[in-house]
Amino acid sequence: MRTRSSVGGVVIAALVILLGTALATVPTPLYPLYARELGLDSVGITATFAAFAAGAVCGLIVALRNSSRLPRRRVYLLAAALQAASAFVLAGDLGIPGFAAGRVVTGIGSGLLAASGTAFVLELGQGLSPLGARIVRTVAPALAFAGLGLGPLLSALSAPVDVRGAHLVFFVTGLLLLAGLGLSVALLPAHAGRQGGATSAGRRSALAWSPRLGAFAAFMTTGLFGSVTTVLLADLGVHDIALSGAFAASVFLFGAIGVVTLGRRLPAAVSAGCLAVALLLVGVAMMLSSAVLLILAAVAAGTAGGALFARSLGGAVSSAPQHAFARTVSVFLCAYLGLAVPVLGFGFVARSAGTEPAVWAFAALGAAVCLGVIVARRVEARRTSVQAPDLSRERSLA
């Protein structure tokens, strides 16, 4: 029997995922404040962002290794609690060590929340009406992108003038996460998500390369705009925190739009091709010192990245629905590796050679990964077409 509480549970879980993943990008437009008051340079900025992503990778590895026995609800509540704790750590005046530690904890909670939360919301949606379940299946993969876009938007709206103001933003976010955690405990029944362990049990087939590379490329793009937006805009003469936050938010929000509107319509190879072109346009925009072209390229990259991620996640889960949780975690693991590693290299190249060469190197790497998606899709499609006659022959002999 479907009840109003099931609808409320889905809504509050979605809101907690939005807030929890938003915490990952709240600092995006605030890095100039930390650079001024704590002495962070481009390497320091990308290193703290990579620390967050490294924490996410560690959390996802733990979740993947224990996917056969971890109830969704327990992982979701743990991730929400970690995010609330990290928000309060970031709200404290603890200098660079405290900021770095808070970012690592944020990463662990964000990775777990994005992966397990997405799987959990999809599972909760099965208890809704057919229309509600269809809406949840469409929207759930977009929650991580939308949350990442909400973070810089919150910073842009609050527009703190110093690090103390930034601490207040984190403190309020922590309070909201605590409230969401309390409502989750009250609205989500204790038995919710327990069937996940059974469906993840048994021998798991290996995840194909195209969803791995697709998730890596999509989140690699968000990593660029989620960490060094202020560096890119400063190179073009833009130093306004509110504008930087709105710019970063638009990339992620268009990513969410790409997930919802194009994820099921656009083939992975087409999405990957569009993303490669958009990343190269970012390099052209920096070369021409054109803020307008940079915005257009970033929005195009966000939209194509969202479509590619939706296709990657959907393909990975549909190929082995009995292992949906493990597949979801695997895809997010590849995504957060894309979030962490390339942007750290960007910081080192930017410090030694400048912003423009770093952007071109990043764009070239992104285009190469997108090309890998296209090649992997063709190889997998050919392999499937070869295996199909063999399977039909086996059935006829049986």
C-alpha positions as CSV (number, residue, x, y, z in Angstrom):
1,M,0.0,0.0,0.0
2,R,1.4,3.4,-1.0
3,T,1.2,6.0,1.7
4,R,2.0,9.7,2.0
5,S,5.0,8.9,4.2
6,S,6.6,7.0,1.2
7,V,6.3,10.2,-0.8
8,G,7.7,12.2,2.0
9,G,10.6,9.8,2.4
10,V,11.6,10.1,-1.2
11,V,11.4,13.9,-1.1
12,I,13.4,14.3,2.1
13,A,16.0,11.8,0.9
14,A,16.4,13.7,-2.4
15,L,16.7,17.0,-0.5
16,V,19.5,15.5,1.8
17,I,21.3,14.3,-1.3
18,L,21.1,17.8,-2.8
19,L,22.4,19.5,0.4
20,G,25.1,16.8,1.0
21,T,26.5,17.0,-2.5
22,A,26.1,20.9,-2.5
23,L,28.6,20.9,0.4
24,A,31.2,19.6,-2.0
25,T,31.1,22.8,-4.1
26,V,30.1,25.5,-1.6
27,P,33.8,26.6,-1.5
28,T,34.1,26.9,-5.3
29,P,33.6,30.7,-5.5
30,L,35.1,31.2,-2.0
31,Y,38.6,30.1,-2.9
32,P,39.8,33.7,-3.4
33,L,39.0,34.3,0.3
34,Y,41.0,31.3,1.4
35,A,43.8,32.3,-1.0
36,R,43.9,35.7,0.5
37,E,43.6,34.8,4.2
38,L,45.2,31.3,4.2
39,G,47.7,31.7,1.4
40,L,46.3,29.0,-1.0
41,D,47.7,29.1,-4.6
42,S,46.3,27.3,-7.6
43,V,48.0,24.0,-6.5
44,G,46.6,24.4,-3.0
45,I,43.1,25.0,-4.4
46,T,43.2,22.0,-6.6
47,A,44.8,19.9,-3.9
48,T,42.0,20.7,-1.4
49,F,39.5,19.8,-4.1
50,A,41.4,16.6,-4.9
51,A,41.4,15.8,-1.1
52,F,37.7,16.0,-1.2
53,A,37.5,13.7,-4.2
54,A,40.1,11.3,-2.7
55,G,37.9,11.0,0.3
56,A,35.0,10.2,-1.9
57,V,37.0,7.5,-3.8
58,C,37.9,5.9,-0.4
59,G,34.3,5.9,0.7
60,L,33.1,4.4,-2.5
61,I,35.7,1.7,-2.5
62,V,34.6,0.7,1.0
63,A,30.9,0.7,-0.2
64,L,31.8,-1.3,-3.3
65,R,33.6,-4.0,-1.3
66,N,30.7,-4.3,1.1
67,S,27.8,-3.8,-1.3
68,S,26.5,-7.3,-0.7
69,R,25.8,-6.7,2.9
70,L,25.3,-2.9,3.4
71,P,21.6,-1.9,3.7
72,R,20.9,1.2,1.7
73,R,19.2,3.1,4.5
74,R,22.2,2.6,6.9
75,V,24.7,3.8,4.3
76,Y,22.5,6.8,3.4
77,L,22.1,7.8,7.1
78,L,25.8,7.4,7.7
79,A,26.7,9.5,4.7
80,A,24.2,12.2,5.8
81,A,25.7,12.3,9.3
82,L,29.3,12.5,7.8
83,Q,28.2,15.5,5.7
84,A,26.7,17.3,8.7
85,A,29.9,16.6,10.7
86,S,32.1,17.9,7.9
87,A,30.1,21.0,7.6
88,F,30.7,21.9,11.2
89,V,34.4,21.1,10.9
90,L,34.6,23.5,7.9
91,A,32.6,26.1,10.0
92,G,35.4,26.0,12.6
93,D,38.3,28.4,12.5
94,L,40.9,25.7,12.1
95,G,43.1,27.0,9.4
96,I,44.4,25.0,6.4
97,P,44.7,21.7,8.3
98,G,41.0,22.0,9.5
99,F,39.9,23.0,6.0
100,A,41.7,20.0,4.4
101,A,40.4,17.6,7.0
102,G,36.9,18.9,6.5
103,R,37.2,18.5,2.8
104,V,38.3,14.8,3.1
105,V,35.3,14.0,5.4
106,T,33.1,15.9,2.9
107,G,34.4,13.7,0.2
108,I,33.7,10.5,2.0
109,G,30.2,11.5,2.9
110,S,29.5,13.0,-0.6
111,G,30.7,9.9,-2.5
112,L,28.6,7.6,-0.3
113,L,25.6,9.9,-0.4
114,A,25.7,10.3,-4.2
115,A,26.0,6.6,-4.9
116,S,24.1,4.9,-2.1
117,G,21.6,7.8,-2.0
118,T,20.8,7.6,-5.7
119,A,20.3,3.8,-5.4
120,F,18.2,4.3,-2.2
121,V,16.0,6.9,-3.8
122,L,15.5,4.7,-6.9
123,E,14.5,1.9,-4.5
124,L,12.1,4.1,-2.5
125,G,10.5,5.2,-5.8
126,Q,9.4,1.7,-6.5
127,G,6.8,2.1,-3.7
128,L,5.1,5.1,-5.4
129,S,2.5,5.3,-8.2
130,P,3.6,4.3,-11.7
131,L,3.9,8.0,-12.6
132,G,5.9,8.8,-9.4
133,A,8.2,5.9,-9.9
134,R,8.9,7.0,-13.5
135,I,9.6,10.6,-12.3
136,V,12.0,9.2,-9.7
137,R,13.8,7.0,-12.2
138,T,14.3,10.1,-14.4
139,V,15.3,12.6,-11.7
140,A,17.4,10.5,-9.3
141,P,20.6,10.4,-11.5
142,A,20.4,14.2,-11.8
143,L,20.5,14.8,-8.0
144,A,24.3,14.7,-7.8
145,F,24.7,17.2,-10.6
146,A,22.0,19.5,-9.2
147,G,23.5,19.3,-5.7
148,L,27.0,20.2,-7.1
149,G,25.3,23.2,-8.8
150,L,23.5,24.2,-5.6
151,G,26.8,24.6,-3.7
152,P,28.3,27.6,-5.6
153,L,24.8,29.1,-5.9
154,L,24.5,29.1,-2.1
155,S,27.9,30.8,-1.8
156,A,26.9,33.3,-4.5
157,L,23.7,34.2,-2.8
158,S,25.3,34.6,0.6
159,A,28.4,36.5,-0.9
160,P,30.6,36.4,2.2
161,V,33.4,39.0,2.3
162,D,35.8,37.0,4.4
163,V,36.5,33.5,5.7
164,R,34.3,34.1,8.8
165,G,31.4,34.6,6.4
166,A,32.3,31.4,4.7
167,H,32.2,29.6,8.1
168,L,28.7,30.8,8.6
169,V,27.6,29.3,5.2
170,F,29.0,26.0,6.3
171,F,27.4,26.2,9.7
172,V,23.9,26.9,8.3
173,T,24.4,24.0,5.8
174,G,25.3,21.7,8.7
175,L,22.2,22.7,10.5
176,L,20.1,22.0,7.5
177,L,21.7,18.6,7.0
178,L,21.1,17.7,10.7
179,A,17.4,18.6,10.2
180,G,17.3,16.4,7.0
181,L,18.9,13.6,8.9
182,G,16.3,13.8,11.7
183,L,13.4,13.8,9.2
184,S,15.0,10.9,7.4
185,V,15.1,8.8,10.5
186,A,11.4,9.7,11.2
187,L,10.0,9.2,7.7
188,L,12.1,6.3,6.3
189,P,11.0,3.0,7.7
190,A,13.7,0.8,9.3
191,H,13.1,-2.0,6.7
192,A,13.6,0.4,3.8
193,G,16.6,-0.6,1.6
194,R,17.2,-4.0,3.3
195,Q,16.5,-6.0,0.2
196,G,19.5,-4.4,-1.5
197,G,22.0,-6.8,0.0
198,A,20.2,-9.8,-1.5
199,T,20.2,-8.4,-5.0
200,S,23.9,-7.6,-4.8
201,A,24.9,-11.0,-3.6
202,G,26.6,-13.6,-5.8
203,R,29.2,-13.3,-8.5
204,R,29.3,-9.9,-10.2
205,S,30.2,-9.5,-13.8
206,A,32.8,-6.9,-14.7
207,L,31.6,-3.4,-15.5
208,A,32.2,-2.5,-19.2
209,W,34.7,0.2,-20.2
210,S,32.3,2.6,-21.8
211,P,30.3,3.5,-18.6
212,R,33.6,3.7,-16.7
213,L,35.1,6.1,-19.2
214,G,31.8,8.0,-19.6
215,A,31.4,8.6,-15.9
216,F,35.1,9.6,-15.7
217,A,34.8,12.1,-18.5
218,A,31.5,13.6,-17.2
219,F,32.8,14.3,-13.7
220,M,36.2,15.3,-15.0
221,T,34.4,18.2,-16.6
222,T,32.6,19.1,-13.4
223,G,35.9,18.9,-11.5
224,L,37.4,21.6,-13.7
225,F,34.6,24.1,-13.1
226,G,34.0,22.9,-9.5
227,S,37.5,23.7,-8.4
228,V,39.2,26.4,-10.6
229,T,36.3,28.5,-11.8
230,T,37.7,31.5,-10.0
231,V,41.2,30.8,-11.5
232,L,39.7,30.7,-15.1
233,L,37.6,33.9,-14.6
234,A,40.4,35.7,-12.8
235,D,42.6,35.1,-15.9
236,L,39.9,36.8,-17.9
237,G,39.7,39.7,-15.5
238,V,36.6,38.7,-13.5
239,H,37.0,38.6,-9.7
240,D,33.4,38.8,-8.5
241,I,32.4,36.0,-6.0
242,A,28.7,36.1,-6.9
243,L,29.4,35.9,-10.6
244,S,31.9,33.1,-10.1
245,G,29.3,31.2,-8.1
246,A,26.6,31.7,-10.6
247,F,28.9,30.6,-13.4
248,A,30.0,27.4,-11.7
249,A,26.4,26.6,-10.7
250,S,25.2,27.0,-14.2
251,V,27.6,24.3,-15.4
252,F,26.3,21.8,-12.8
253,L,22.6,22.7,-13.2
254,F,22.9,22.3,-17.0
255,G,24.5,19.0,-16.3
256,A,21.3,18.0,-14.3
257,I,19.2,19.2,-17.2
258,G,21.3,17.0,-19.5
259,V,20.6,14.0,-17.3
260,V,16.9,14.6,-17.3
261,T,16.2,15.7,-20.9
262,L,19.0,14.0,-22.9
263,G,20.1,11.1,-20.9
264,R,17.7,8.6,-22.5
265,R,17.6,10.3,-25.9
266,L,21.2,10.9,-26.8
267,P,23.5,7.9,-27.5
268,A,26.7,7.8,-25.3
269,A,28.9,8.2,-28.4
270,V,27.1,11.4,-29.4
271,S,27.2,12.8,-25.9
272,A,30.9,12.0,-25.7
273,G,31.6,13.7,-29.0
274,C,29.7,16.8,-27.9
275,L,31.6,16.9,-24.6
276,A,35.0,16.6,-26.4
277,V,34.1,19.6,-28.6
278,A,32.9,21.6,-25.7
279,L,36.1,21.0,-23.7
280,L,38.2,22.1,-26.7
281,L,36.0,25.3,-26.9
282,V,37.0,26.1,-23.3
283,G,40.6,26.2,-24.5
284,V,39.7,28.4,-27.4
285,A,37.8,30.7,-25.1
286,M,40.8,31.1,-22.8
287,M,43.1,31.7,-25.9
288,L,40.8,34.4,-27.1
289,S,40.2,35.8,-23.6
290,S,36.5,35.6,-24.2
291,A,34.3,35.3,-21.1
292,V,31.2,34.9,-23.3
293,L,32.6,32.0,-25.2
294,L,33.9,30.4,-22.0
295,I,30.3,30.5,-20.5
296,L,28.8,29.0,-23.7
297,A,31.5,26.3,-23.8
298,A,31.0,25.5,-20.1
299,V,27.2,25.2,-20.4
300,A,27.6,23.0,-23.4
301,A,30.2,20.8,-21.5
302,G,27.9,20.6,-18.5
303,T,24.9,19.5,-20.6
304,A,26.8,17.0,-22.6
305,G,28.5,15.7,-19.5
306,G,25.1,15.2,-17.8
307,A,23.7,13.3,-20.7
308,L,26.9,11.1,-20.9
309,F,26.7,10.3,-17.2
310,A,23.0,9.4,-17.3
311,R,23.7,7.1,-20.2
312,S,26.7,5.5,-18.5
313,L,24.8,4.9,-15.2
314,G,21.7,3.7,-16.9
315,G,23.6,1.3,-19.2
316,A,25.6,-0.1,-16.2
317,V,22.6,-0.8,-14.1
318,S,20.4,-2.1,-16.9
319,S,23.1,-4.6,-18.0
320,A,22.9,-6.2,-14.5
321,P,19.8,-5.0,-12.6
322,Q,20.3,-7.7,-9.9
323,H,23.5,-5.9,-8.9
324,A,22.1,-2.4,-9.2
325,F,23.7,-1.1,-6.0
326,A,27.2,-2.4,-6.8
327,R,26.9,-1.1,-10.4
328,T,25.8,2.4,-9.2
329,V,28.7,2.5,-6.7
330,S,31.2,1.4,-9.4
331,V,30.0,4.1,-11.8
332,F,30.3,6.8,-9.1
333,L,33.7,5.5,-8.2
334,C,34.9,6.1,-11.7
335,A,33.2,9.5,-11.7
336,Y,35.0,10.6,-8.6
337,L,38.3,9.4,-9.9
338,G,37.6,11.7,-12.9
339,L,36.7,14.5,-10.4
340,A,40.0,14.2,-8.5
341,V,43.0,13.2,-10.7
342,P,42.9,15.4,-13.8
343,V,42.2,18.7,-11.9
344,L,45.1,18.0,-9.6
345,G,47.3,17.8,-12.7
346,F,45.7,21.1,-13.9
347,G,47.0,22.8,-10.7
348,F,50.6,21.8,-11.3
349,V,50.6,22.7,-15.0
350,A,48.9,26.0,-14.2
351,R,51.6,26.9,-11.7
352,S,54.5,25.9,-13.9
353,A,53.2,27.0,-17.3
354,G,50.2,29.2,-16.8
355,T,46.4,28.9,-17.0
356,E,46.0,28.6,-20.7
357,P,48.4,25.7,-21.3
358,A,46.8,23.9,-18.3
359,V,43.3,24.4,-19.9
360,W,44.6,23.0,-23.2
361,A,46.2,20.0,-21.6
362,F,43.0,19.3,-19.6
363,A,40.8,19.7,-22.7
364,A,43.1,17.4,-24.7
365,L,42.9,14.7,-22.0
366,G,39.1,15.1,-21.8
367,A,38.8,14.8,-25.5
368,A,40.9,11.6,-25.5
369,V,38.8,10.1,-22.8
370,C,35.6,10.9,-24.8
371,L,37.2,9.3,-27.8
372,G,37.8,6.2,-25.6
373,V,34.1,6.2,-24.8
374,I,33.2,6.1,-28.5
375,V,35.7,3.4,-29.3
376,A,34.6,1.3,-26.3
377,R,30.9,1.6,-27.3
378,R,31.7,0.3,-30.8
379,V,33.7,-2.6,-29.5
380,E,31.0,-3.5,-27.0
381,A,28.3,-3.3,-29.6
382,R,30.2,-5.5,-32.0
383,R,30.8,-8.0,-29.2
384,T,27.1,-8.0,-28.3
385,S,26.1,-8.6,-32.0
386,V,28.6,-11.5,-32.2
387,Q,27.3,-13.1,-28.9
388,A,23.6,-12.8,-29.8
389,P,23.6,-15.5,-32.5
390,D,25.6,-17.8,-30.2
391,L,23.0,-17.4,-27.4
392,S,20.0,-18.0,-29.8
393,R,21.8,-21.1,-31.1
394,E,22.2,-22.4,-27.6
395,R,18.5,-21.8,-26.8
396,S,17.5,-23.7,-30.0
397,L,19.7,-26.6,-29.1
398,A,18.3,-26.7,-25.6
